[in-house]
Amino acid sequence: MSDTPVKQQSTAAFHAQAVASFAIAMVATAYGIFRLEADAWVRAFLGIAVLYLVTSAFTLAKVIRDRQEAGQIVSRVDQARLEKLLAEHDPFEKL
């Protein structure tokens, strides 16, 4: 019996929903900033702040994913070592 984790794959519908949600949120935010009754420099500052927030969120998501994948690789290596030791062990071997 193997305890190998099943790789979860997201569906095409989930991917499309995530992309659409992101696009709608960005368009709505840009529209709100554009229609804001404030000076141009205030709207520009808010636009830059939104872009900075978005890039920071992408970076954070990538770092979290990379750390999770690194942990899975280490776990797989440890599991392979344990399986090799168990396969080579003969409990009936005379000492």
Secondary structure, DSSP 8 states (H G I E B T S, - for coil): -----------HHHHHHHHHHHHHHHHHHHHHHHH-SS-HHHHHHHHHHHHHHHHHHHHHHHHHHHHHHHHHHHHHHHHHHHHHHHHH--TT---
